[in-house]
Amino acid sequence: MQQRIKENYAISGYFVFFLIAVTQAAATLFNFQSLALHAGQDAWISIILIGVSLHLIIWMIYKMLGNPAKDVIDVHQTVFGTIIGNVLSLIVVGYYFLMALFFLRSYMEVIQVWVFPSLRTWVIAGLFICIIYYVVSGGFRVVAGFSFFYLTLIPMFFWFYFPTRQGDLGLLLPIFNHSLIDVIKSSKSSCIIFFGIEPLLIYLPFLKAGQKHEKWAHFALMFSTFKYTAIMIVTLMYFSQGLLKHTFWPTMAMTQNIEFSFIARFEYVFIFMWQLTIIPTVCIPIWCCTRIMKRVCSIKPGLSLPFVLAALLIAALTLKERAQIDAFGTFINDCAIYFHFAYIPLLFIITWIVARLKGKRKITKIDET
């Protein structure tokens, strides 16, 4: 069991809202609509379905790790023993690493496609790696502080007013025209846009006020669900189903049509402002990797961070073609589904059973004395 986090390393509980919300606002915002095409004009229902179901996952996480606050490493060691528990924790390191790689490579692709088509991949990746190193090396409080920049991006969502004016409500009809299986398939494909709950398994002990900040985690998920549902509805109003299937960047396509007298290419502003979101989005899972390695292998973050970032740089340069990035996105989406809806519930059930058995043993010992 880890020692209690010192007060000067902890942050206020309400920061969990920004830590989750900023991670769920990654580069998938630019083209997530193509993930939910199984349900057609009912795709917005799929997003609500997956968003609502994840509230149960958050509840499970807090039940497992709360009172007193601990992380998933403690749970692994308590339930499976030190050796097997540490092996499972190291496997989770791989999951967080892939999570960071997906966020970074997705945004790099947006920059290369829409802004600098001739810019080398290693240049963009190298710049981001330097920024990530600077932020993560400052510790969890610095990483959490960067997530606060998400507030500056909320006004950017008002640009959806412009495509709404050109939209057609008739394109949303008929409602409930798809089977439940199609809606569930669409929800399954959309799981990747709700990345961001998993790091809570690691940084929960760094949050003050114990169980009192659980509501902020639910508020963050509610906000993300509302945000993606609203964007999906606007997209379905703006594009016909046939056109949407052949539009790979629907959000960027809608942004491209916005013009002001003082700026002609509004999508450039949108892309570069989103960089404030991408940096903490990548930094949070990278910090989780270094934290697990410190707890399990006793490797200080100052030593593990350069190696993790070097691996991240090499992996980002390996993904060159569009087909490779698509295949990686499909793979990481499948990993997210199993992590959210198989691993966490299974760990919750096992933890509950172990706690019940230990409780009965204590009662038996007291009766015997």
C-alpha positions in Angstrom: 0.0 0.0 0.0 1.4 3.4 -1.0 1.9 6.1 1.5 -0.6 8.9 1.6 0.1 11.7 -0.9 1.7 14.8 0.6 -0.5 17.9 0.7 1.9 19.9 -1.5 1.6 17.2 -4.3 -2.2 17.0 -4.2 -4.7 19.1 -6.1 -8.3 20.2 -5.4 -11.0 17.6 -6.1 -12.8 19.7 -8.7 -9.7 19.5 -11.0 -11.0 16.0 -12.0 -13.5 17.7 -14.2 -10.8 19.3 -16.3 -8.6 16.2 -16.3 -11.4 14.1 -17.7 -13.0 16.7 -20.0 -9.7 17.8 -21.6 -8.8 14.2 -22.4 -12.2 13.6 -23.9 -11.7 16.6 -26.3 -8.8 15.1 -28.2 -8.2 15.1 -32.0 -11.0 12.7 -32.5 -13.3 15.7 -32.3 -12.3 16.5 -35.9 -13.6 13.3 -37.5 -15.4 11.2 -34.8 -18.6 11.4 -36.8 -17.4 8.7 -39.2 -17.1 6.3 -36.3 -20.9 6.3 -35.7 -22.2 5.7 -39.2 -23.7 2.3 -38.4 -26.8 4.1 -37.0 -27.1 6.7 -39.7 -29.3 9.6 -38.6 -29.7 7.9 -35.2 -25.9 8.1 -34.5 -26.5 10.8 -31.8 -28.5 8.2 -29.8 -25.4 5.9 -29.9 -23.3 8.6 -28.3 -25.8 9.2 -25.6 -25.9 5.4 -24.9 -22.1 5.0 -24.6 -21.9 8.2 -22.5 -24.6 7.1 -20.0 -23.1 3.6 -19.7 -19.7 5.1 -18.7 -21.2 6.7 -15.6 -21.5 3.2 -14.2 -17.8 2.7 -14.9 -16.9 5.9 -13.0 -19.0 4.7 -10.0 -17.1 1.4 -10.0 -13.8 3.1 -10.0 -14.7 5.3 -7.0 -16.1 2.3 -5.2 -12.9 0.3 -5.8 -10.4 3.1 -5.0 -12.1 5.3 -2.5 -12.1 5.3 1.4 -9.1 5.5 1.8 -8.0 6.7 -1.7 -5.7 4.4 -3.5 -4.7 3.6 -7.1 -5.2 0.5 -9.3 -1.7 -0.6 -8.4 -2.7 -1.1 -4.8 -5.8 -3.0 -6.0 -3.8 -5.3 -8.2 -1.3 -6.1 -5.4 -4.1 -6.7 -2.8 -6.2 -8.9 -5.1 -3.6 -10.8 -7.1 -0.5 -10.6 -4.9 2.7 -8.6 -5.5 4.1 -10.5 -8.5 1.0 -11.0 -10.6 -0.4 -7.6 -9.5 2.8 -5.8 -10.7 2.7 -7.6 -14.0 -0.9 -6.5 -14.6 0.1 -2.9 -13.7 2.9 -3.0 -16.2 0.5 -4.2 -18.8 -1.6 -1.1 -18.0 1.5 1.0 -18.8 1.3 -0.3 -22.3 -2.4 0.7 -22.5 -1.6 4.3 -21.4 1.3 4.5 -23.8 -1.0 3.5 -26.7 -3.5 6.0 -25.5 -0.9 8.8 -25.6 0.3 7.6 -29.0 -3.1 7.7 -30.5 -3.8 11.3 -29.3 -0.4 12.6 -30.5 -0.5 10.9 -33.9 -4.1 11.9 -34.6 -3.4 15.6 -34.0 -0.2 15.4 -36.0 -2.2 14.1 -38.9 -4.6 17.1 -38.7 -1.7 19.5 -38.8 -0.1 17.7 -41.8 -3.3 17.5 -43.8 -4.8 20.9 -43.1 -1.9 23.2 -42.4 1.6 22.0 -43.3 1.3 19.2 -45.9 5.0 19.3 -46.7 6.3 19.4 -43.1 8.2 16.3 -42.0 6.6 14.1 -39.4 9.7 14.0 -37.2 9.7 17.8 -37.0 6.2 18.0 -35.6 6.7 15.0 -33.3 10.0 16.4 -32.0 8.4 19.7 -31.1 5.6 18.0 -29.2 7.9 15.6 -27.4 9.9 18.6 -26.1 6.7 20.3 -24.8 5.5 17.0 -23.3 8.8 16.5 -21.5 8.7 20.0 -20.1 5.1 19.6 -18.7 5.4 16.0 -17.4 8.7 16.6 -15.7 7.1 19.3 -13.6 4.9 16.7 -11.9 1.2 16.0 -11.6 0.3 19.5 -10.4 1.8 21.0 -13.6 0.0 18.4 -15.8 -3.3 19.2 -14.0 -2.7 22.9 -14.4 -2.4 22.6 -18.1 -5.7 20.8 -18.3 -7.3 24.0 -16.9 -6.6 25.6 -20.3 -9.6 23.7 -21.6 -11.8 26.6 -20.3 -10.3 28.8 -22.9 -11.6 26.5 -25.7 -15.2 26.2 -24.6 -16.2 29.5 -26.4 -14.9 27.8 -29.6 -17.9 25.6 -29.6 -20.1 28.5 -30.5 -18.9 28.3 -34.1 -21.4 25.5 -34.5 -24.0 28.2 -34.8 -22.9 28.9 -38.4 -23.3 25.3 -39.8 -26.6 25.1 -37.9 -27.9 28.0 -40.0 -27.2 26.1 -43.1 -28.5 22.7 -41.8 -31.7 20.9 -42.4 -33.7 19.4 -39.5 -35.3 17.1 -42.0 -32.1 15.2 -42.4 -32.5 13.9 -38.8 -35.7 12.2 -39.7 -37.0 9.5 -39.3 -35.8 9.1 -35.7 -35.4 5.5 -34.3 -35.2 4.1 -37.8 -32.3 1.7 -37.0 -32.2 -1.5 -35.0 -30.8 -1.7 -31.6 -27.9 -3.8 -33.0 -27.0 -1.0 -35.3 -27.1 1.5 -32.5 -24.9 -0.7 -30.3 -22.4 -1.1 -33.2 -22.3 2.6 -33.5 -21.8 3.0 -29.8 -19.0 0.5 -29.9 -17.2 2.4 -32.6 -17.6 5.7 -30.7 -16.0 4.4 -27.4 -12.7 6.0 -28.4 -14.1 9.6 -28.1 -14.6 9.0 -24.4 -11.0 8.2 -23.6 -10.0 10.0 -20.4 -11.7 8.0 -17.6 -8.9 5.5 -17.3 -6.2 7.8 -15.9 -8.4 8.3 -12.9 -7.3 4.8 -11.8 -3.8 6.3 -11.2 -4.2 9.9 -10.1 -7.2 9.5 -7.8 -5.0 9.5 -4.6 -3.7 13.0 -5.7 -7.2 14.5 -5.4 -8.2 16.1 -2.2 -11.6 15.6 -0.4 -11.9 11.9 -1.0 -15.3 10.8 -2.4 -16.6 14.4 -2.6 -15.0 14.9 -6.0 -16.9 12.0 -7.6 -19.6 14.4 -8.8 -17.0 16.4 -10.8 -16.1 13.2 -12.7 -19.7 12.6 -13.5 -20.1 16.3 -14.6 -17.1 15.9 -16.9 -18.6 12.9 -18.6 -22.0 14.6 -18.8 -20.4 17.6 -20.5 -18.5 15.4 -23.0 -21.7 13.4 -23.8 -23.6 16.6 -24.4 -20.8 18.1 -26.5 -20.4 15.2 -28.8 -24.2 14.6 -29.1 -24.7 18.3 -30.1 -21.8 18.2 -32.6 -23.2 14.9 -34.1 -26.7 16.5 -34.4 -25.3 19.5 -36.2 -23.2 17.3 -38.5 -26.3 15.2 -39.4 -28.2 18.4 -40.2 -25.4 19.7 -42.3 -24.5 16.6 -44.3 -26.7 14.1 -46.1 -25.9 10.4 -45.2 -24.3 9.8 -48.7 -22.1 12.9 -48.4 -21.1 12.2 -44.8 -19.8 8.7 -45.7 -17.4 10.3 -48.2 -16.3 13.2 -45.8 -13.4 12.1 -43.7 -13.1 15.3 -41.7 -16.7 16.5 -41.1 -15.9 18.9 -38.3 -13.1 20.6 -40.3 -15.3 20.7 -43.4 -17.9 22.6 -41.4 -15.3 24.9 -39.9 -13.8 25.6 -43.3 -17.0 27.4 -44.5 -16.8 29.9 -41.6 -15.4 33.3 -42.7 -15.0 36.6 -41.0 -14.0 40.0 -42.3 -10.7 39.9 -40.4 -9.9 36.2 -41.0 -10.5 34.0 -44.0 -9.2 30.6 -42.8 -11.0 30.1 -39.5 -10.1 26.4 -39.4 -6.4 27.4 -38.8 -7.4 29.2 -35.6 -9.5 26.2 -34.6 -6.6 23.7 -35.1 -4.0 25.7 -33.4 -6.2 26.7 -30.4 -6.9 22.9 -30.0 -3.2 22.5 -29.3 -3.9 23.7 -25.8 -6.1 20.6 -25.4 -3.8 18.1 -27.1 -0.8 18.8 -24.8 -2.5 17.8 -21.5 -4.3 15.0 -23.3 -1.0 13.4 -24.2 0.8 14.4 -20.9 -1.8 12.7 -18.6 -1.4 9.1 -19.9 2.4 9.7 -20.1 2.5 10.8 -16.5 0.5 7.6 -15.6 3.2 5.5 -17.3 5.9 7.1 -15.2 3.9 6.9 -12.1 3.3 3.1 -12.5 6.9 2.5 -13.3 7.9 4.4 -10.1 5.5 2.4 -8.0 6.2 -1.0 -9.5 9.8 -0.9 -10.6 11.1 1.9 -8.3 12.3 3.9 -11.3 12.2 7.6 -10.8 10.2 9.6 -13.3 13.3 11.6 -14.2 14.8 8.4 -15.6 11.8 6.7 -17.1 10.3 9.8 -18.8 13.1 10.2 -21.5 12.8 6.5 -22.4 9.0 6.6 -22.6 9.1 9.8 -24.8 11.8 8.3 -27.0 9.6 5.2 -27.6 6.6 7.6 -28.2 8.6 9.5 -30.8 9.7 6.3 -32.6 6.2 4.9 -32.6 4.7 8.1 -33.9 7.2 8.1 -36.8 6.4 4.5 -37.6 2.7 5.3 -38.4 3.1 7.0 -41.8 0.3 5.9 -44.0 -3.4 6.7 -43.7 -4.2 3.0 -43.6 -1.8 2.4 -40.7 -3.3 5.2 -38.7 -6.9 3.9 -39.4 -5.9 0.4 -38.4 -4.2 1.7 -35.2 -7.4 3.7 -34.4 -9.5 0.6 -34.8 -7.2 -1.4 -32.6 -7.0 1.2 -29.8 -10.8 1.5 -29.9 -11.2 -2.2 -29.4 -8.7 -2.0 -26.5 -10.8 0.8 -24.9 -14.0 -1.2 -25.1 -12.4 -4.2 -23.3 -10.7 -1.9 -20.8 -13.9 -0.1 -19.9 -16.5 -2.8 -20.1 -14.5 -5.9 -19.3 -11.4 -5.2 -17.3 -12.8 -2.5 -14.9 -16.1 -4.3 -14.1 -14.2 -7.7 -13.7 -11.7 -6.0 -11.4 -14.5 -4.4 -9.5 -16.3 -7.7 -8.9 -13.1 -9.5 -7.8 -12.3 -6.6 -5.5 -15.8 -6.7 -4.0 -15.6 -10.5 -3.5 -12.2 -10.3 -1.8 -13.4 -7.5 0.5 -16.4 -9.5 1.5 -14.3 -12.6 2.3 -11.8 -10.5 4.4 -14.7 -9.0 6.2 -16.2 -12.4 7.1 -12.7 -13.6 8.3 -12.4 -10.6 10.6 -15.9 -11.3 12.1 -15.0 -14.9 12.6 -11.8 -14.1 14.4 -13.6 -11.6 16.7 -16.2 -14.3 17.5 -13.5 -16.8 18.3 -11.8 -14.5 20.7 
